[in-house]
Structure formats: C-alpha cells, structure tokens
Amino acid sequence: MKRLISYAFLALTCCWPAAAQETDHNFEIAKNLAVFSDIYRSLDMMYVDSLDANEVIGTGIRAMLKSLDPYTEYYPEDKQQDLKTMMTGKYAGIGAMIRYNYQLGRVVIDEPYENMPAAEAGLKKGDIILSIDGEDMTKKDNAYVSEHLRGEPGTRFVLKIKRPATGKEMNFKITRKTIQTPYLPYYGMCRPGIGYINLSQFTEDLSARDFRRAFIDLKNKGMQSLIFDLRNNGGGAVPEAISIINMFIPRDVTVLTMQGKVKQSNKTYKTTVEPLDTVMPIVILVNDMTASASEITSGALQDLDRAVIMGTRTYGKGLVQVPNLPIQYNGDLKLTTAKYFIPSGRCIQAINYKHSKGGYTEHVPDSLTKVFHTAGGREVRDGGGIKPDVEVKPDTMPNIVVYLAGARDSSEVLLNYEIDYMAKHPSIAPASQFELTDADYEEFKRRVLASDFKYDRESEKYLKNLVELAKFEGYYDDAKTEFEALQKKLSHNVAKDLDINKDDIKEVITNDLVTAYYYQRGGIESSLRHDKQVKEAVKLLQSPDEYRKILKKY
C-alpha cells in the first residue's frame, strides 16, 4: 500500500512542473495583454497629440508578427484585396505593368498583358499616364498610379495618356476586369524532341490543369524530354504542386508531409491518380528565387530520382502557412503553422527564426545540415534550399546594361530608342527569329553618346577605394606610377564600353522589343536562344548516358 501511495505521489509530483509551466505561460500572456491595454489607454488619454488607433495599434501588431517570421501577416478589412491577389494571382484593373520614367518624372506603361484591357484598348509600351478620371498623375509614384488603375471589375474610367512617338494626347475609356497574372506564360519546343514549359506561379485550380494540357500538347508534337523552368517561381498553392508531381510519379507515393504544433496542421500528401509519364527525362531549372511550392515540386522529384535539378540553390522556404485564419472585424491572419518535409524526410528551410532572448534569425550553415538519401540512394541535405544536381550559374549582366535598362538611368535612352523603333516598325519578325541588326545597334550607340547617359563604373569605384587605402597605409607613393597607369586604362569611356558589351546590350534590346510586340510569351521564347542554363539543359538531355549517370546512386 505504501508503495502504491509512493507511486501515486511520484506521478502527481511529475505533473506539477508541466502544470506550473502552463500556469506561468498563461499568466505571462494575461499580464502582457493587460500591460499593452493599459499603455494604450494612457496614451489615448494623455498623449500630447490625438492618436489614430489603426495606425498605432497596427504598428504594434506588425512589430509583433515581424518578430516571428516574414510570412505571418495580418490583413485588416481594408487589405483583403491584397490577400486575395496574393492567393489567386487575380486583381481587377487594366492588366499592364507600369514603371517610373526618371527622365519625365512620370509613370508610363511598360508592358501590357496579352488579351487584357490595356492591350485591347491599344495602350503601348512608353505611353505616358497623364490623368485617371480627370485626376492629374504628375509626380505620382508607381504605387499611387497602380492603386488608381485598379478597382472593381466592370467599372469604367477614362485614362489620358501621351504617346511619345507622335506627341499626341489620347483618351481611352477602359473597363476594368479581373486580371489573371500569367502563371504559365510560355511553352513550346525549344529543340527537336525537347519541350520547354515555363511556370511562373502555382495558381489555385489553374496551374496544374494548364501544365497538364501543355505537357500533352508537347508530347503530341514529338517531345521526348522536358525542360521544366521554375526559376523565379515564388510558389503558391501546394495542391497544385502535388498535382504536377503526380503527373510524373506513380500512384500512392508519399510526396509531402507537414508537421506543426496542433494536430490540424499535420498532413500527408500522396499521389492519388495514375501519372502521365514516369520515364521521360526531365531537367528542372531553379535559382535563388525558386521558393515554397516550387521547392516542393523540384525537391520531391529530386528525392524520388525523377528529374535532374539544374541551376543554382533555391530560396529555402520550408514553412507552411494557413492563408486566411479569420480575425474579428473582417480581418484575416496568414499564419505559419507547420514545416514541410519532402520524400527523403528533409526540411529545406534555410533560416531558423529564434523567438527567445529577444528573437533573431540564424541562417543554417552547410556544416550543420544533415544527410538524407533519395529513393535511389543519392545523398541530399536539409536546410538551405534545394541544391541542384548540376550547378549552372546564369549569365551576369554587365553594369552598363543595368543602368541602360532603367534601373538608375535618368536619361532613359534605352526606353526612348525602343519607343522610336516601334513607331518606325509596325511589325517585326517572329519572336524566335527577330534580332536587332548591327546597323540598328550603331544608331542606338549614337543616341547613347549624344545623350547625357552616365553610369558608375564599378572598377573605377574599387580603384578609388584602393588608392585611399594605399594612402592610408603608406604604400601609395611607392606604387603611384602603377596606380596612375591603371587609372588611365580604367578611365570612363562609354563608347568603348558600348562596343565591349555590344552582344549583351543587343540581347536586352531584342528581348524588350519582342516582348512589346509579342507580349511575355514572345519575350520568353526569344530569350531561350541566349539562355546559358537552358543551353546546358539541352546539352544534358541530348546526352542520355550523362543524364542517367547523374540520377544513379553514388
């Protein structure tokens, strides 16, 4: 009897720490909520200025969520459209990308979407936005103009623009409609027997359906291998990713698991239907902007040895969000509830978010990642995203091209040249064939030299810093002759730089023009001719033995 009492007492005392810990936790919550409430009440009564509750408390809410991770966000009632756009890729407006013209100090049309109100109305690249429903848009930034172009589907407004090529001011009556951003902007045969599909986002109820149609269409056209481009795809709906994985993986295979604090967050996803193709060679292109559902897709197909991953390491987002947890007064909380694990059992989350001792972030170093194995026994690691099977770095853009493309060029010489080119050429060759001629480039070069185009040469900046450091450390006088000779060789010479970087600049202009004439699909088709990573994917798919060797167990 004494022994039974001892056991019971021991069991009871073992529960005390847990119960006490829970009590302490609840007390801390109640205490801090009471403190927050008291502080705001005091501010509201006694602060020298009147307070906007939405702004002040909203700042507190945003700061609280920011201390957790970048993906947990609160959407109050007036931001519900932002949440809807994020979840569906849809918004109501005119369907065009806009940009700020540094030379004019105005917002202009940059790229109308195909079959959308802007394109149907006849708006063109470079059109200067003067007013929207009579409101002057002078000195307004992109965000302000974008907000006024958007509205409820079916509403009409008058857009006044100035067309630079003619100098004419024009009024367009445009009816807003629901805009679906291009989620599968292009697919086609990039080489005989080699298909290419570009998927830019995993849009709910659409991406998998249209990917399936594109795959079947390409197979009917003779596709024997596939390049699946997930570069710059930031993710989207997880079920769409599972459906696409299922097209290449047999039925009843576990491809994803989710694990969270509460039971409702734990999920297991298996393939549920018969696949389209389980043997066709596939190369998936990825980069550092490949994230979330894109990493689930590429990671699962890597773990199951179903595709070769090529490019650069992916973003590393292994967290799962519930996108619309209801909050009082018609708000929603996008809340991180779980981590996901791909077939090998690894989680590819690159950053740990620590919430103790003030909170901080920690990027998982390669040395602390753990080894897992694919279905065929190849080594893969967790943390830090998906590491490609074949690393191929993209072509880098020369500094002069960054400036010419409008990132920091106040002369806008590239945009002005393209607008004038379009005015002189009502049509151009097909997207896969068009190239800017040498004569056209010489005209562009002449215009650059005649403009006030300026840019910072990185080599000159580094040399300047080196000279200052040498002077500080006392080495400059001994090396003065060499420094002066190097400075002379690195002197700012725009004409020389335009010649050295001719091919890269021609490629940018060509792609811009093709996109203006043939929209986003044309721009992608044109870019494939010069894409270093696509060329390497083609090369691998044309070498079956090398492809099989990569997927073989080490």
C-alpha positions in Angstrom: 0.0 0.0 0.0 2.8 2.4 0.9 4.4 1.6 -2.4 1.2 2.4 -4.3 1.0 5.7 -2.4 4.6 6.4 -3.3 4.0 5.8 -7.0 0.9 8.0 -6.9 2.7 10.8 -5.2 5.6 10.4 -7.6 3.2 10.6 -10.6 1.5 13.6 -9.1 4.8 15.5 -8.5 5.9 14.7 -12.1 2.8 16.5 -13.3 3.4 19.6 -11.2 6.3 21.1 -13.3 4.2 20.8 -16.5 1.1 22.2 -14.8 3.2 25.0 -13.3 4.8 25.8 -16.6 1.4 26.0 -18.3 0.1 28.3 -15.5 3.2 30.6 -15.8 2.7 30.7 -19.6 -0.9 31.7 -19.3 -0.1 34.3 -16.6 2.6 35.9 -18.8 0.1 36.1 -21.7 -2.6 37.8 -19.4 0.0 40.1 -17.8 1.4 41.4 -21.2 -2.0 41.9 -22.7 -3.1 43.9 -19.7 0.1 46.0 -19.9 -0.4 46.6 -23.6 -4.0 47.7 -22.9 -3.1 50.0 -20.1 -0.3 51.6 -22.1 -2.6 52.4 -25.0 -5.3 53.7 -22.7 -2.8 56.1 -21.1 -1.6 57.2 -24.5 -5.1 57.8 -25.7 -6.0 59.9 -22.7 -2.8 61.9 -22.1 -0.5 61.9 -25.2 0.1 65.4 -26.5 -1.5 64.6 -29.9 -4.5 62.7 -30.9 -3.8 59.0 -31.8 -5.0 57.0 -34.8 -5.9 53.7 -33.2 -5.5 51.8 -36.5 -2.0 53.3 -37.1 -0.6 53.0 -33.6 -2.1 49.6 -32.6 -1.5 48.4 -36.2 2.2 49.2 -35.8 2.2 47.1 -32.6 0.6 44.2 -34.4 3.0 44.4 -37.3 6.0 44.6 -35.0 4.8 41.5 -33.1 4.4 39.5 -36.3 7.7 40.7 -37.7 9.4 39.2 -34.6 8.2 35.7 -35.7 8.9 35.2 -39.4 8.4 37.1 -42.7 5.4 35.0 -43.7 3.0 35.5 -40.8 1.0 38.6 -41.7 -2.3 40.3 -40.6 -4.7 41.6 -43.3 -7.3 44.0 -41.8 -10.6 44.5 -43.6 -9.2 47.3 -45.9 -6.4 45.0 -47.1 -8.5 42.0 -48.0 -7.9 42.6 -51.7 -4.2 42.3 -51.2 -4.6 38.9 -49.6 -7.0 37.8 -52.4 -4.5 38.9 -55.1 -1.7 37.0 -53.3 -3.7 33.8 -53.0 -5.2 33.7 -56.5 -2.9 35.9 -58.6 -6.0 37.8 -59.6 -6.9 41.5 -59.3 -9.2 43.9 -61.1 -7.6 46.5 -63.3 -6.3 47.1 -66.8 -3.7 44.3 -67.0 -0.4 46.1 -67.6 3.0 46.6 -65.9 3.9 50.2 -65.3 7.2 51.9 -64.5 8.5 55.2 -63.4 10.2 57.2 -66.1 13.2 59.0 -64.5 13.6 61.5 -67.3 10.0 62.6 -67.3 9.2 62.2 -63.6 6.1 60.3 -64.6 4.7 56.8 -64.7 4.4 55.1 -68.0 3.0 51.9 -69.5 5.8 49.3 -69.6 4.2 46.0 -70.6 0.5 45.4 -71.4 -0.6 41.8 -70.8 -2.0 39.9 -73.8 -5.8 39.9 -74.2 -6.3 42.2 -71.2 -8.0 45.7 -71.2 -4.8 47.7 -71.7 -3.7 45.7 -74.8 -7.3 45.6 -76.1 -7.6 49.4 -75.8 -4.4 49.9 -77.7 -2.1 51.1 -75.0 1.6 50.7 -75.9 5.0 50.5 -74.2 6.1 54.0 -73.2 2.7 55.7 -73.2 2.8 58.4 -70.5 0.0 58.4 -68.0 -1.3 61.9 -67.6 -4.5 61.5 -65.7 -7.0 58.9 -64.4 -10.7 60.0 -64.4 -9.5 63.6 -64.6 -7.1 63.4 -61.6 -3.6 64.6 -62.6 -0.9 61.9 -62.2 2.0 64.4 -62.3 4.8 63.4 -59.8 2.8 60.4 -58.6 4.7 57.2 -58.0 4.1 53.7 -59.2 2.1 52.7 -56.1 -0.3 55.7 -56.3 -0.9 55.2 -60.0 -1.4 51.5 -59.7 -3.9 52.0 -56.9 -6.0 54.3 -59.2 -5.8 52.0 -62.1 -7.3 49.2 -60.1 -10.9 49.0 -59.0 -14.0 46.8 -59.0 -14.5 44.6 -62.1 -16.8 46.2 -64.6 -16.2 49.8 -63.5 -15.2 52.2 -66.3 -12.8 55.1 -66.2 -11.0 57.5 -68.6 -7.3 57.1 -68.9 -5.5 60.1 -70.6 -2.0 59.4 -72.0 0.6 61.0 -74.2 2.1 58.8 -76.9 5.8 59.8 -77.2 6.2 58.6 -80.7 3.6 61.0 -82.0 3.4 63.6 -79.3 -0.4 63.2 -79.3 -2.5 63.2 -76.1 -5.2 60.5 -76.2 -8.2 59.5 -74.1 -9.1 55.8 -73.6 -12.3 54.6 -72.0 -11.4 51.4 -70.3 -13.5 48.9 -68.4 -11.7 47.2 -65.6 -11.8 43.4 -65.5 -10.4 40.6 -63.3 -6.8 40.2 -64.3 -5.1 36.9 -64.0 -1.3 37.4 -64.0 0.3 35.0 -66.4 1.1 31.8 -64.5 2.1 29.6 -67.5 3.4 32.4 -69.8 5.0 30.1 -72.4 5.6 26.6 -73.5 6.9 25.1 -76.8 9.5 23.0 -78.5 12.9 24.6 -77.9 14.8 21.9 -79.8 13.7 18.9 -81.9 12.4 16.4 -79.3 12.9 18.7 -76.4 10.0 20.5 -74.9 10.0 23.6 -72.6 7.4 24.7 -70.1 7.7 27.9 -68.0 5.6 28.1 -64.9 5.8 31.4 -63.0 3.5 30.6 -60.1 1.3 27.8 -58.7 -2.1 29.4 -59.1 -5.0 27.7 -57.4 -7.2 25.5 -59.7 -5.3 26.6 -62.8 -1.6 25.9 -62.9 -1.7 22.0 -62.8 -4.6 21.9 -65.2 -2.8 24.1 -67.8 0.5 22.4 -67.2 -1.1 19.1 -68.0 -2.5 20.5 -71.2 0.8 21.9 -72.2 2.6 18.6 -71.5 0.2 16.6 -73.6 0.3 19.1 -76.4 4.1 19.0 -76.5 4.1 15.2 -76.3 1.8 15.1 -79.3 4.3 17.3 -81.1 7.1 14.9 -80.6 8.5 15.8 -77.2 10.8 13.1 -75.8 12.3 15.1 -73.0 11.3 18.2 -71.0 12.9 21.3 -69.6 10.6 22.5 -66.7 11.5 26.1 -65.8 10.8 27.1 -62.2 13.3 29.9 -62.0 11.8 33.0 -60.2 8.7 31.0 -59.3 7.9 32.1 -55.7 5.4 29.3 -55.1 1.6 29.4 -54.5 -1.0 26.7 -53.8 0.5 23.4 -52.5 -2.2 21.2 -54.0 -1.2 22.5 -57.5 2.4 21.4 -56.8 1.2 17.9 -55.6 -0.9 17.5 -58.8 2.1 18.3 -61.0 4.4 15.9 -59.1 1.7 13.3 -59.6 2.0 13.6 -63.4 5.4 12.0 -63.2 5.2 9.8 -60.0 3.2 6.6 -59.7 0.0 6.5 -57.6 0.0 6.1 -53.8 3.5 7.5 -53.2 4.0 9.9 -50.3 5.5 13.2 -51.7 5.0 15.6 -48.8 4.3 15.7 -45.1 3.6 18.7 -42.8 4.2 18.8 -39.1 3.0 21.6 -36.7 2.1 22.2 -33.1 -1.5 21.3 -33.4 -3.0 18.1 -34.9 -4.9 20.0 -37.6 -1.6 21.2 -39.1 -0.3 17.7 -39.6 -0.9 16.5 -43.2 0.4 13.8 -45.5 0.1 14.2 -49.3 0.2 11.2 -51.5 -0.1 10.8 -55.3 -3.8 9.8 -56.0 -4.1 9.2 -59.7 -2.2 7.4 -62.5 0.7 9.5 -63.8 1.1 10.9 -67.4 4.7 9.7 -67.8 7.1 8.1 -65.4 10.2 7.7 -67.7 10.6 10.8 -69.8 13.9 12.6 -68.9 13.2 15.9 -67.2 15.5 18.8 -66.2 14.1 21.3 -63.8 15.7 24.8 -63.8 15.9 26.6 -60.5 17.5 29.6 -58.9 17.6 31.6 -55.7 14.1 32.9 -56.3 12.6 29.4 -56.7 10.6 29.1 -53.4 7.9 27.3 -51.5 5.6 25.2 -53.8 8.4 25.4 -56.4 10.8 23.8 -53.9 8.3 21.2 -53.0 8.0 20.2 -56.7 11.7 20.3 -57.5 12.7 18.7 -54.2 10.2 15.9 -54.4 11.2 15.0 -58.0 14.8 15.1 -56.9 14.2 12.9 -53.9 12.4 10.4 -56.0 15.1 10.5 -58.7 12.6 11.5 -61.2 14.3 14.7 -62.5 17.7 16.3 -62.7 17.7 19.7 -60.9 19.9 22.3 -62.6 20.8 25.9 -61.9 21.6 27.5 -58.5 20.5 26.7 -55.0 16.8 27.6 -54.3 15.5 30.1 -51.7 14.9 27.7 -48.8 11.4 28.1 -47.6 10.2 25.1 -45.7 7.4 26.7 -43.7 3.7 26.3 -44.3 1.1 29.0 -43.9 -2.7 28.9 -43.3 -3.6 31.8 -45.6 -6.8 33.0 -44.2 -7.4 32.4 -40.5 -10.4 34.6 -39.6 -9.8 37.6 -37.2 -12.5 39.8 -35.7 -13.9 42.7 -37.7 -13.4 41.0 -41.1 -9.7 40.6 -40.9 -7.5 37.6 -41.8 -4.2 36.2 -40.5 -1.8 34.5 -42.7 -0.2 32.2 -40.1 2.9 29.9 -40.2 1.6 26.7 -38.7 4.0 23.9 -39.8 7.2 22.8 -41.5 7.1 20.6 -44.6 9.2 17.6 -45.3 9.8 16.1 -48.8 10.1 12.4 -49.6 13.6 11.9 -48.3 12.5 13.2 -44.9 14.4 16.5 -45.1 13.1 20.0 -44.5 14.8 22.6 -46.7 14.1 25.7 -44.5 17.2 27.9 -44.8 16.6 30.2 -41.9 15.8 29.4 -38.3 13.7 32.0 -36.5 14.6 32.1 -32.9 12.0 33.7 -30.5 13.8 33.5 -27.2 16.1 36.2 -25.8 14.6 39.0 -28.0 14.4 37.0 -31.2 16.9 36.7 -34.0 17.4 34.8 -37.3 20.0 32.2 -38.0 20.9 31.0 -41.5 21.6 27.3 -41.3 25.3 26.8 -42.3 26.1 23.9 -44.6 28.3 22.4 -41.9 25.2 21.9 -39.7 23.0 20.3 -42.3 22.1 16.6 -42.2 22.5 14.0 -44.8 19.4 12.3 -46.3 19.1 10.0 -49.2 17.0 9.9 -52.4 15.0 6.8 -53.4 18.0 5.6 -55.3 20.5 6.3 -52.5 22.0 9.6 -53.6 23.0 11.9 -50.8 21.0 15.1 -50.4 20.9 17.6 -47.5 18.3 19.5 -45.5 18.5 23.3 -44.8 19.5 25.9 -47.3 17.0 25.1 -50.0 17.4 22.6 -52.8 20.9 22.2 -54.0 20.9 21.4 -57.8 22.3 18.2 -59.1 24.1 20.2 -61.7 25.1 23.7 -60.8 25.0 26.2 -63.7 25.3 29.9 -62.8 23.4 32.3 -65.1 25.0 34.9 -67.3 25.7 38.0 -65.4 24.5 41.4 -66.6 27.3 44.0 -67.2 27.0 47.2 -65.1 26.3 49.4 -68.1 23.3 47.2 -69.0 21.8 47.6 -65.6 21.9 51.3 -66.0 20.7 51.3 -69.6 17.8 49.1 -68.6 16.4 51.9 -66.5 17.5 50.8 -63.0 19.3 54.1 -62.5 19.5 55.8 -65.9 17.9 59.3 -65.7 18.3 59.8 -69.5 16.0 56.8 -70.3 17.9 56.5 -73.6 17.1 52.8 -74.0 13.3 53.3 -73.5 13.3 56.2 -75.9 15.1 54.3 -78.5 12.7 51.3 -78.2 9.7 53.6 -78.4 11.0 55.2 -81.6 11.9 51.8 -83.1 8.3 50.6 -82.5 7.0 53.7 -84.2 9.1 53.1 -87.3 8.3 49.3 -87.4 4.6 48.3 -87.3 5.7 44.7 -87.2 8.8 42.6 -86.7 10.0 39.0 -87.5 8.6 36.2 -85.3 9.8 36.1 -81.7 12.1 33.1 -82.3 13.8 34.9 -85.2 14.0 38.6 -84.5 17.4 40.1 -83.8 18.5 43.7 -83.6 20.8 44.4 -86.6 24.3 45.8 -86.3 23.0 49.0 -88.2 20.2 49.4 -85.6 22.8 49.0 -82.8 25.0 51.6 -84.3 22.1 54.0 -84.3 21.4 53.2 -80.6 25.1 53.7 -79.8 25.0 57.1 -81.5 22.0 58.1 -79.4 23.6 57.0 -76.2 26.7 59.0 -76.9 24.6 62.1 -77.8 22.6 61.8 -74.6 23.6 62.7 -71.0 23.8 59.0 -70.2 26.1 58.4 -67.2 26.8 55.4 -65.0 29.2 54.4 -62.3 31.9 52.0 -63.3 32.4 49.5 -60.5 36.1 49.1 -61.5 36.7 52.9 -61.0 35.0 52.8 -57.6 37.1 49.9 -56.5 40.3 51.6 -57.7 39.4 54.8 -55.9 38.9 52.8 -52.7 42.2 51.0 -53.2 44.0 54.3 -53.7 42.6 55.7 -50.5 43.5 52.6 -48.6 47.1 52.6 -50.1 47.5 56.3 -49.0 46.2 55.4 -45.5 48.6 52.6 -45.1 51.5 54.5 -46.7 52.0 52.4 -49.8 50.7 54.9 -52.4 53.9 56.8 -53.1 55.8 53.7 -53.9 53.1 52.5 -56.3 52.0 55.9 -57.7 53.2 55.2 -61.2 51.3 51.8 -61.4 48.1 53.4 -59.9 48.2 56.2 -62.5 48.7 53.8 -65.3 45.8 51.6 -64.1 43.6 54.7 -63.7 44.3 55.7 -67.3 43.3 52.2 -68.5 40.2 52.2 -66.4 39.1 55.7 -67.4 35.4 56.3 -68.2 34.9 55.6 -71.9 31.2 55.0 -72.7 31.9 54.4 -76.5 34.4 51.6 -75.6 32.0 50.1 -73.1 29.2 50.1 -75.7 31.5 48.1 -78.0 32.7 45.7 -75.4 29.2 44.9 -74.2 27.5 45.0 -77.6 26.2 41.5 -77.6 24.6 41.8 -74.1 23.0 45.1 -74.9 21.7 43.9 -78.2 20.2 40.9 -76.4 18.4 43.2 -73.9 17.0 45.5 -76.6 15.9 42.5 -78.7 14.1 40.9 -75.8 12.4 44.2 -74.9 11.2 44.7 -78.4 10.0 41.2 -78.8 8.0 41.5 -75.5 6.4 44.7 -76.7 5.3 43.1 -80.0 4.5 39.5 -78.8 3.9 40.0 -75.0 5.5 37.9 -72.3 5.3 34.6 -74.2 7.3 36.2 -77.1 9.9 37.6 -74.7 10.5 34.2 -73.1 10.7 32.4 -76.5 13.2 34.9 -77.7 15.3 34.7 -74.5 15.7 30.9 -74.9 18.2 31.4 -77.7 20.7 33.0 -75.5 19.9 31.4 -72.1 23.0 29.8 -70.7 21.1 27.5 -68.3 18.7 26.4 -71.0 21.6 25.5 -73.3 23.1 23.4 -70.6 19.8 21.6 -70.0 19.5 20.9 -73.7 23.1 19.6 -73.8 22.3 17.2 -70.9 19.1 15.9 -72.4 20.9 15.2 -75.6 23.3 13.0 -73.6 21.2 10.2 -72.2 24.1 8.4 -70.6 25.2 11.5 -68.7 21.6 12.1 -67.6 21.3 8.6 -66.2 24.7 8.8 -64.6 23.6 11.8 -62.5 20.5 10.0 -61.2 22.4 6.8 -60.5 23.4 6.1 -56.9 26.8 7.4 -55.9 
